[in-house]
Amino acid sequence: MTTVISAIVILGVLGLVFGVLLVIAGKVFYVEKDPKEEAVRAVLAGANCGACGYPGCDGYAAAVAKGEAPVNGCVPGGAKAAAAIGEIMGVAADAGEASVAFVRCSGTCGHTKKKFEYEGISSCLAATRVPGSNGANVCPASCLGFGDCAAACPFDAMHIVDGIAQVDRSKCVGCMKCASVCPKKLITKVPATSTNAVGCNSTDKGAAVTKYCDFGCIGCMKCKKECPADAITVTNFLAVIDQEKCVHCGHCAEICPRKIIRDFD
Amino acid sequence: MFASIVTISLAAILTNNFIFSQFLGICPFLGVSNKMSTATGMSVAVIFVMTMASAICWVINQFLLIPFGVADFMQTVAYILVIAVLVQFVEMFLKKAIPSLYSAMGIFLPLITTNCAVLGVVLLNTQNSYNFLESLVDGFTGGVGFTVAIVLFASVRERLQFADYPKAFEGFAICLVTAALFALAFMGFSGMKIPV
């Protein structure tokens, strides 16, 4: 009987002592947490995509509560989240411009030359690691089409279509996770309102490009000459559209002899 | 004294490795070993808690449970209480004192409460009637053994992502096969003994 009682007493006393210790420790080691932080965290998209540049939604919420981060930093949350955060923080939210990913390659199946047939691990990263090859395509700047970007996309907005990655603009939120895994660095951010973009990233001379790709910018300057808004520049035999100047006329897409300027309309 | 400490260390790290020989703490071993960074974070937390738990449990056993004659059946209950409180306390302390370490350990800290290797080490200390120093060494090296196991396993798992194995083995199946091979390899240490 005494054993039973002493067991109960010992455990009871131990529990009580530990409980009191924890209460004291809780008071001593109390860390104030900003209630704003939790409120901000609640209105975020919660995808933990990292597009804001902070380690996950919690990190961003903490930075916003401290006033270190802009209220419109949540890319997937968009204008809605920005407005809600602005209300919590008491700042007027000017919604960040929505953006989407764009893959700068048009070299679909059968239109590009290959150095060799790659039959290894189905991953762009692995394919670029074959010694001395940097991918099986002759074009040094082309999409390899193994879909590392598609696997990285948390929103199912990236798909491999006909051998190259294509962005589904209706699903893309512009978190750019795809861009961070693309070993060829082909994916860029364009405004969601943009209507045209150059689907090529090759800086080789025109003669070289024509040998290995049926598409591919040859730097003919036709788009630059005919653009009514002066929005196109050609550097290193590659045309680039300045999205801020673009007037969305779509003329460049019509006249491009290589058909690499996309028209999203 | 020195010999017994070396023997304990060697046993805890290699011959009686908590994961590969005693099969304790398998949950965190499989759960957080898919990345090297998380594996090392967990390891640091485990080493810390195992050492602390060994020390505190020894004191409680020696000065509370044994004098009152309830040590036989109260050990497990009391030890679990100690470990749970300890983890809570360490979490609070780190949050206040070393926030960087706290955020590095993240969720692994509270998870240690349910790591049976921690309970295993304190119970084994009592079973082998180690003294205070021996318990401390066993706790620390037990944690080191856990680290060795999980870091080795994590480095293999990182490479497994690029390995070409049958589709049926995808996910945990291939991990368990790998862990089994590791355990087999660690059996090679079982003959090791230090002549005393």
Chai-1 contact restraints between the chains, C-beta under 6 A:
chainA,res_idxA,chainB,res_idxB,connection_type,confidence,min_distance_angstrom,max_distance_angstrom,comment,restraint_id
A,T3,B,V70,contact,1.0,0.0,6.0,A-B,restraint_1
A,S6,B,F68,contact,1.0,0.0,6.0,A-B,restraint_2
A,S6,B,V70,contact,1.0,0.0,6.0,A-B,restraint_3
A,A7,B,V70,contact,1.0,0.0,6.0,A-B,restraint_4
A,A7,B,M74,contact,1.0,0.0,6.0,A-B,restraint_5
A,I10,B,F68,contact,1.0,0.0,6.0,A-B,restraint_6
A,F18,B,V85,contact,1.0,0.0,6.0,A-B,restraint_7
A,L22,B,Q88,contact,1.0,0.0,6.0,A-B,restraint_8
A,A25,B,F89,contact,1.0,0.0,6.0,A-B,restraint_9
A,A25,B,M92,contact,1.0,0.0,6.0,A-B,restraint_10
A,F29,B,M92,contact,1.0,0.0,6.0,A-B,restraint_11
A,F29,B,F93,contact,1.0,0.0,6.0,A-B,restraint_12
A,F29,B,K96,contact,1.0,0.0,6.0,A-B,restraint_13
A,V31,B,K95,contact,1.0,0.0,6.0,A-B,restraint_14
A,V31,B,K96,contact,1.0,0.0,6.0,A-B,restraint_15
A,I121,B,F162,contact,1.0,0.0,6.0,A-B,restraint_16
